[in-house]
Amino acid sequence: MASEDGFDLSRLSAGQQQALQQYTDVTSQDIKDAVPLLERSQWNVQIAIAKFFDGEGPDLVAEAQAAQDRVPRANARHENLHESLLHAGGLPNRPRRSQTEIAPRVVPQPPLTHRTPFWMAVLFAPFRFGYRVFVSLFGSLFYFLAFLPQSLRPRFVASSISIGLRQTSGRRVTLPKETAQRFRRDFEEEYGPHGFPFFEDGHAQALDTAKRDLKFLLTILISPEHDDTAFFIRNTLLSPEVVGFVNDAANNIIVWGGNVLDSEAYQIAREYNCVKYPFSCLVCLTPKEGSTRMGIVKRLVGPMTPESYIAAIQAAITKFGPDLNGVRAERAAHEMARNLRSEQDSAYERSLAADRERARQKREAAAAAAAAEKRAREEAEAAARLRKLRQQWREWRASTIAPEPGPAAKDAVRLALNMPASSGVGRVVRRFATQTTMEELHAFVECYDLLQDRSGDGETEKPGGYDHKYGFIISSVMPRETFEPSESTTVGEKMGRGGNLVVEDISTDDGDVE
């Protein structure tokens, strides 16, 4: 294809040439300037038109693609047939890859209360009375046995104490958020101010937050009746090393704590198979075992030093952190692609809106021009019709003006009329009858040219619906007095035997419309 404006179009594809043709038809831009703009717009005609009319800002497409190229991506997994069979369990005597234990989402259920029927309450009243007598007699014994170490307590005593404490703890069942706030308040009252970032909502909400934000959830369950609880909290959990490690944003840890005397924490302890206190477990998303699966990646049971506590959590983070980073990179890539599509759609919508606005302006301009043309045509037709009616009236009025009185008329009034300069007539001297009205004098001046050319052939009819307006005034010289075209005032009354009058134009446009 021949080059245009010094640019060779043969190196463009058919689609690019079509896009260039559409773009230049709308913008009328030179080809040497249009091709670079289309290249920056990825040959999208709508985006290029929007940049041309709205101004070219930052290149969102290039920035989005560059940012997408900088998004860290998960390492590709390469495996051969041997590894595939190994993971699938196809090879004998090979240990299969262990999976993490699933982390259940515990939603606290309120305790169910059943109202005992009246007949059953009467039937079991003696047994209830005997139970109360038994508890009152042996309750003091259970109280003193509670001070013994747990290893020395009889099993039935320990279970009785645990049941008694749980039943008589007096802790009211509240909403998960209120329970979390109560735990923080009791924790601060017991162990003083601390910097431990406990989550201020229910465990289910903390699990959902860790799943959404791709973080690790550290669940801590404590039992006030356990001997190692206070030692573990003061020396391990609240140690500067553990507090600093948990608060480090690079570790992405959410901490949730609960007291097993509360209903929610007790249900969590049962679902997470907690058999020993103090209890901690680390939960995170395990994408290799399921795209939405939350697994328990580490359990920490019993008292331990701060170093071993941190080392166990750090080992789990090191092992499962790369998987979370891969999911983060994938989400970031999807989000970047979504933003890129959104920006492209927005640019396309802006371009369409600009095109619609230009089309609307063109339609309005065309409508305004058509209306102006129609109005001018109507005005011209009205002016032509008015001129025709005026001419018809002049011809009719000229036929009705009385002729000049003869020399024998003794009561005639002699008037000298100085006609306006626009008429080219000059000074006219004429005699009028004494009874001639001032309106007829004005009609004489208006129809003077017709009176000079009147041949006396027939009479013209008066136009209907036409009210003639004189475009001049007649006045005397000394003293100056303006005379109106009155039909009741006569020339004899105003001028006597004669006089000089001046005719002055007050309108030079014969086509004025009322």
C-alpha positions, 0 to 999 in steps of 0.5 A, spaced: 500 500 500 502 506 498 504 511 504 500 517 506 503 523 510 510 520 509 508 513 513 508 506 510 501 503 511 503 496 508 506 494 515 500 494 518 495 488 518 488 489 515 485 490 522 490 495 524 488 499 517 481 498 519 482 501 526 486 507 523 481 508 518 475 509 523 479 513 527 481 518 522 474 518 520 472 521 527 478 525 529 481 527 522 488 527 525 494 526 521 496 518 520 503 520 522 500 522 529 494 517 529 498 511 529 502 512 535 496 514 539 493 507 536 499 503 538 499 506 545 491 504 546 492 497 544 489 499 537 482 500 541 479 505 537 474 507 542 480 508 547 484 512 542 478 517 540 477 518 548 484 520 549 484 524 543 478 528 545 479 528 553 486 529 553 491 523 554 493 522 561 497 516 564 497 510 560 492 505 564 493 499 560 501 500 560 501 501 567 496 495 569 500 490 564 507 493 567 504 492 574 501 485 572 508 483 570 511 485 577 506 481 581 510 475 584 507 468 581 507 462 584 513 457 583 510 452 577 510 445 580 514 440 576 513 432 577 515 426 573 511 420 573 515 417 579 513 423 583 505 422 581 505 415 583 508 417 589 503 422 591 497 418 588 499 412 593 501 408 586 508 405 589 508 400 594 511 401 601 512 408 600 509 413 605 503 417 602 504 425 603 500 427 610 494 432 610 493 437 615 487 436 620 481 440 618 480 446 622 472 446 623 468 453 623 465 453 630 459 457 631 457 457 638 450 454 639 446 457 645 444 452 651 437 449 650 433 449 656 427 445 657 421 446 661 419 440 665 412 438 665 408 439 672 407 432 673 414 430 672 417 435 677 412 432 682 414 425 681 422 427 681 421 432 687 424 427 692 430 425 688 431 433 687 431 434 694 436 428 696 441 430 691 441 437 694 442 434 701 448 430 698 451 436 695 450 440 701 453 434 705 459 433 701 460 439 697 465 442 702 469 435 701 470 437 694 472 444 695 478 441 700 480 436 695 480 441 689 486 444 692 490 438 691 494 437 685 491 434 679 495 428 679 493 426 686 485 427 685 481 421 684 478 421 678 471 422 680 473 428 684 476 431 678 470 430 674 465 432 679 469 439 681 470 440 673 462 439 673 461 443 679 465 449 676 462 449 670 455 449 672 456 454 678 461 459 674 455 464 673 458 466 667 452 468 662 452 466 655 453 472 651 454 473 643 461 472 641 463 479 640 461 480 647 464 474 650 471 476 646 471 483 650 469 480 656 475 475 655 480 481 654 477 485 660 478 479 665 485 477 662 487 484 663 485 484 670 488 478 672 495 479 668 495 486 667 496 491 661 499 487 655 501 488 648 497 481 646 493 483 640 487 478 641 481 478 636 475 482 638 470 478 635 468 470 635 472 465 633 468 464 627 469 471 625 477 470 626 477 464 622 473 467 616 478 473 617 484 469 616 481 465 610 480 472 607 486 475 608 491 469 607 493 469 614 495 465 620 490 464 626 493 462 632 487 460 637 489 460 645 484 456 650 486 457 657 483 453 663 483 457 670 482 451 674 489 448 670 495 449 675 500 451 669 495 456 666 498 462 670 505 460 669 504 459 661 501 466 660 506 470 665 512 466 662 511 464 655 505 467 652 506 474 655 514 474 654 517 480 650 519 475 645 512 472 644 509 478 644 514 481 639 513 475 634 506 475 634 505 483 633 510 482 627 506 484 621 511 480 617 508 474 620 501 475 618 498 472 625 491 473 628 490 471 635 484 469 638 483 467 645 478 464 649 476 461 656 473 454 656 468 456 662 465 460 656 460 456 652 464 458 645 471 456 647 468 450 650 465 448 644 471 450 640 475 445 645 471 439 643 471 440 636 479 441 636 480 435 640 483 439 646 485 434 652 490 438 655 491 445 657 494 450 656 492 449 648 494 453 642 493 451 635 495 454 628 490 454 623 491 457 615 489 456 608 492 449 605 491 451 598 494 444 596 489 440 599 483 444 597 482 451 595 478 453 601 480 448 606 482 451 613 487 446 616 490 445 623 498 446 621 501 446 628 498 444 635 502 446 641 499 443 648 502 444 655 507 448 658 513 450 654 519 455 653 518 462 649 523 459 645 520 453 643 513 456 642 516 461 637 520 455 634 514 451 633 510 457 630 515 459 626 517 452 623 509 452 621 509 458 618 516 457 614 512 450 611 506 453 609 507 460 608 510 459 600 503 456 599 499 462 602 504 467 598 502 463 591 495 464 593 496 472 594 500 472 588 494 469 584 489 473 587 493 479 586 494 477 578 486 476 578 485 483 581 490 486 577 486 483 571 480 485 574 482 492 574 485 492 567 478 490 565 474 495 569 479 501 566 478 498 559 470 498 560 471 505 563 475 508 558 470 505 553 464 508 556 467 514 557 468 514 549 461 512 548 459 518 552 463 523 548 461 520 542 453 520 544 455 527 547 458 530 540 452 526 536 447 530 541 450 537 540 450 535 532 443 534 532 441 540 537 446 544 532 442 542 526 435 543 529 437 550 531 439 551 524 433 548 521 429 552 526 433 559 525 432 557 517 424 556 518 424 562 522 427 567 517 423 564 512 416 565 516 419 572 517 420 573 510 414 571 508 410 575 513 414 581 511 412 580 503 405 579 505 405 585 509 408 589 503 403 586 499 397 588 503 401 595 504 401 596 497 394 594 496 392 599 501 396 604 498 392 603 491 386 603 495 387 609 499 390 613 493 383 611 489 379 614 495 383 621 495 379 627 493 382 631 487 385 638 488 380 643 488 380 648 482 381 655 482 374 657 483 374 654 490 375 660 495 375 656 501 381 652 499 387 651 504 394 652 500 399 647 503 407 647 502 409 640 504 417 639 504 417 631 503 422 627 506 429 626 503 428 619 502 422 620 497 426 624 492 420 629 491 422 635 494 417 641 496 410 639 494 405 645 493 397 643 493 391 646 495 386 642 499 379 643 501 377 646 508 373 639 510 379 635 508 381 631 514 388 630 517 388 623 516 387 624 508 393 629 508 397 623 511 394 619 506 396 624 500 403 624 503 403 616 503 400 615 496 403 621 493 407 617 488 401 613 486 397 619 485 402 622 480 402 615 476 394 614 477 391 612 470 384 612 473 383 604 471 378 601 476 378 601 484 382 597 488 379 593 494 381 595 501 385 589 504 381 586 510 385 585 516 390 590 515 391 596 520 396 601 516 401 605 520 404 611 517 412 611 517 412 619 518 410 625 521 407 631 519 409 638 523 409 645 522 415 649 522 413 655 526 411 654 532 413 646 531 406 642 532 406 635 530 399 633 527 396 626 528 392 622 522 386 624 525 379 623 522 375 628 526 380 634 525 380 638 519 386 642 515 382 648 515 382 648 523 389 647 524 392 651 518 387 656 516 388 659 509 395 655 508 402 654 511 408 650 510 409 643 513 415 638 514 414 631 513 419 627 517 420 619 516 420 615 523 421 608 520 426 606 514 424 599 514 417 598 510 417 591 511 416 591 519 411 586 522 407 588 527 
